[in-house]
Amino acid sequence: MTVPYAGGNGGAYPSQVVGPVNGLTATLTAGNLNNGSGTLVYTVSGTPTVTSPATTTFPLNIGGQSCNATVGQGNQLDVGGISANTYFADANTMNTSGKYFSANVKYGASMPIFDGLMFDVVSTGGTYFKPILKNVTGKPILVHINTAAHSVNEGRQLIGLTIPPSIEQGIDSNDIVFWTGPPIGTTPTAPITGTNYSAEVSELFLAVRVATGSPDTYRFYRFLYQIVEFNGEKVMFTTLQRVL
């Protein structure tokens, strides 16, 4: 953990041990400040008792100056920022009802998280899956949700919904999405030009309250996901954009 400073006088500072906080301890080896600007390097050790996006904050005090240093925040998209990812899971496993993509995702990947809400997929068998948002923090999260399944022209709106800690919230209009699209031979109810009709594309518009006040503060996201089956794997493509 690195902590920048300015106005150093070249003086010596003692070693420090801060914590434990949430199971973690920050340790600073004794040294000398630079004249002017510099960086203090703390070694963080231990076993965390919380998981990202929950954060751990260390109160620091050195040379008569104090500040807080926070770890575990992860990467936060700027407004207009876009993140695209691909996730893989065994197809036979995910065709079994009750299996979670997050529990079976390959290659060390982590599922998308929007300000404490993790997107996940739960299989309901070989035909459908259920897309969900799960609150992975220790506090309730207020959201506004709009979803659209374009290939079947369905949508769902959940306004002012509070998701308690550790609770899973279904987001599709009827809580089922085709693994590979509606059966061949059915008549689509939405335009499919330029798309793979055999792989249903769904879209999520999400507003997450990140601070209360007058007015409250929200972050707005647009999230698209599509799952195809290829070489014995379920392959999920996602695109996340921070809108506001």
C-alpha positions in Angstrom: 0.0 0.0 0.0 1.6 3.3 -1.1 0.8 6.7 0.5 2.1 9.8 -1.2 3.1 12.9 0.8 4.3 16.4 0.2 6.3 18.9 2.4 8.8 16.3 3.7 11.8 17.7 5.7 14.2 14.8 5.4 13.6 13.7 9.0 13.5 10.2 10.3 10.3 8.4 11.1 9.8 5.3 13.2 8.4 1.9 12.2 4.6 1.6 12.5 2.1 -1.2 12.8 -1.5 -0.1 12.1 -4.4 -2.5 12.8 -5.6 -5.1 12.6 -8.6 -3.7 10.7 -10.9 -6.3 9.1 -8.2 -8.9 9.7 -5.5 -6.9 7.9 -2.4 -5.1 9.4 -0.4 -2.4 7.7 3.3 -2.3 8.6 5.7 0.6 7.8 9.5 0.1 8.1 11.5 2.9 9.7 13.1 5.3 7.3 13.6 9.0 6.3 11.3 11.4 4.6 12.4 13.0 1.4 12.9 16.7 1.2 9.6 17.6 -0.5 7.4 14.9 -2.0 7.7 11.2 -1.6 5.9 8.0 -0.9 5.5 5.8 2.2 5.2 2.1 1.5 3.2 -0.1 3.9 3.1 -3.8 3.8 -0.4 -5.2 4.2 -0.7 -8.7 5.7 -3.3 -11.0 7.2 -6.5 -12.7 6.1 -9.3 -10.2 5.3 -12.6 -10.7 7.0 -14.4 -8.8 4.2 -14.4 -9.2 0.5 -14.4 -6.6 -2.3 -16.3 -4.3 -2.8 -16.3 -3.9 1.0 -13.3 -1.8 1.8 -10.7 -1.6 4.7 -9.6 1.8 5.9 -6.3 2.3 7.9 -6.0 5.5 10.0 -2.5 6.7 9.6 -0.5 9.3 11.6 3.1 10.2 10.9 5.1 13.4 11.5 2.1 15.0 13.2 0.0 14.5 10.0 -2.9 12.1 9.7 -5.0 10.6 6.9 -6.9 7.5 6.0 -5.7 4.9 3.5 -8.4 2.6 2.0 -7.8 -0.7 0.2 -10.2 -3.1 -1.5 -12.0 -0.5 -3.6 -11.2 -2.2 -6.9 -11.3 -0.4 -10.2 -14.1 2.2 -10.8 -15.1 3.2 -14.3 -15.1 6.9 -15.1 -18.2 8.4 -16.7 -18.2 7.1 -20.3 -15.8 4.3 -19.5 -16.3 0.9 -21.0 -15.2 -2.5 -19.9 -15.7 -5.7 -22.1 -15.1 -9.2 -20.7 -15.5 -12.8 -21.6 -16.3 -15.6 -19.1 -16.2 -19.4 -19.6 -17.9 -22.3 -17.8 -18.3 -26.0 -18.6 -21.5 -26.4 -20.7 -22.6 -29.7 -19.1 -22.2 -28.3 -15.6 -24.2 -25.2 -16.5 -27.0 -27.2 -18.1 -27.7 -28.6 -14.6 -30.4 -26.8 -12.7 -29.1 -24.7 -9.7 -25.5 -24.2 -10.9 -24.1 -20.7 -10.7 -21.8 -19.2 -13.3 -19.8 -17.5 -10.5 -19.1 -20.9 -8.9 -18.0 -22.6 -12.1 -16.3 -19.8 -14.1 -12.9 -20.8 -15.4 -9.5 -19.3 -15.7 -9.6 -17.3 -12.5 -12.2 -14.8 -13.6 -14.4 -12.8 -11.3 -18.0 -11.9 -12.1 -18.9 -8.2 -12.9 -19.7 -6.0 -9.9 -21.6 -2.7 -10.0 -21.0 -0.8 -6.7 -21.6 -3.8 -4.5 -24.0 -5.7 -6.8 -22.6 -8.8 -8.5 -24.1 -10.0 -11.8 -24.5 -13.8 -12.0 -26.4 -16.5 -13.9 -28.2 -19.4 -12.3 -29.1 -22.4 -14.5 -32.6 -23.6 -14.5 -31.7 -26.6 -16.7 -30.6 -27.1 -20.3 -33.0 -24.5 -21.8 -33.1 -21.5 -19.6 -31.0 -19.5 -17.1 -31.9 -16.9 -14.5 -29.9 -13.7 -14.5 -29.5 -12.1 -11.0 -27.9 -9.3 -9.1 -26.6 -10.2 -5.7 -25.7 -7.8 -2.9 -22.2 -8.8 -1.9 -21.8 -6.0 0.7 -22.9 -5.8 4.3 -25.4 -3.1 3.8 -28.7 -2.6 1.8 -28.4 -1.1 -1.6 -31.1 1.0 -3.3 -31.3 0.5 -7.1 -33.5 1.4 -10.1 -33.5 -1.5 -12.7 -34.6 -1.6 -16.3 -34.0 -4.7 -18.4 -34.7 -5.7 -22.0 -34.4 -9.1 -23.7 -34.3 -7.9 -27.3 -34.9 -11.2 -29.2 -38.2 -11.7 -27.5 -39.2 -8.1 -26.9 -39.6 -8.4 -23.1 -38.6 -6.0 -20.4 -38.8 -5.4 -16.7 -38.7 -2.3 -14.5 -37.9 -2.3 -10.8 -37.8 1.3 -9.4 -36.7 2.2 -5.9 -35.9 -1.4 -5.0 -33.8 -2.1 -1.9 -31.7 -5.3 -2.1 -30.6 -6.5 1.4 -27.1 -7.9 2.1 -26.4 -11.3 0.6 -29.8 -11.3 -1.2 -30.2 -12.4 -4.9 -32.6 -10.3 -7.1 -33.9 -11.7 -10.4 -33.8 -9.1 -13.1 -35.5 -10.7 -16.1 -39.2 -10.1 -16.8 -40.1 -13.7 -16.1 -36.8 -14.8 -14.5 -35.8 -17.0 -17.4 -33.6 -16.4 -20.4 -32.9 -18.9 -23.3 -29.4 -20.3 -23.2 -29.3 -20.4 -27.0 -32.3 -18.3 -28.0 -36.0 -19.1 -28.8 -36.5 -22.5 -30.5 -35.7 -22.6 -34.2 -38.8 -21.9 -36.3 -40.5 -19.5 -33.9 -41.3 -16.0 -35.2 -39.1 -13.3 -33.5 -40.8 -10.3 -32.1 -37.8 -8.0 -32.4 -35.5 -7.1 -35.3 -32.6 -9.6 -35.6 -30.7 -8.2 -38.6 -27.0 -8.4 -37.9 -27.4 -10.4 -34.7 -27.1 -14.1 -33.9 -30.7 -15.0 -33.2 -29.5 -18.3 -31.6 -27.9 -16.4 -28.8 -30.2 -14.2 -26.8 -28.9 -10.7 -26.1 -30.1 -8.9 -22.9 -29.5 -5.4 -21.7 -29.6 -4.0 -18.2 -29.8 -0.3 -17.3 -28.9 0.1 -13.6 -28.8 3.1 -11.2 -27.1 2.4 -7.9 -27.4 4.8 -5.0 -23.9 5.4 -3.6 -24.6 8.2 -1.2 -27.6 9.8 0.6 -28.2 13.5 0.7 -30.1 16.3 -0.9 -30.2 15.0 -3.5 -29.0 11.4 -3.3 -26.0 10.4 -5.4 -26.3 7.6 -8.0 -24.1 5.9 -10.5 -25.7 4.8 -13.8 -24.6 1.8 -15.8 -25.5 0.1 -19.1 -24.7 -3.6 -19.2 -25.1 -6.0 -22.1 -24.6 -9.8 -21.9 -24.9 -12.7 -24.2 -24.2 -16.4 -23.7 -23.3 -18.9 -26.5 -22.2 -22.5 -26.4 -18.9 -23.4 -28.1 -16.6 -26.4 -27.8 -18.3 -27.7 -24.7 -18.3 -24.4 -22.9 -20.8 -21.7 -22.1 -19.2 -18.4 -23.2 -20.6 -15.2 -21.7 -19.8 -11.9 -23.4 -20.3 -8.7 -21.4 -20.0 -5.0 -22.0 -20.3 -2.5 -19.2 -20.5 1.2 -19.6 -20.6 3.9 -16.9 -23.3 6.3 -18.2 -23.3 8.9 -15.4 
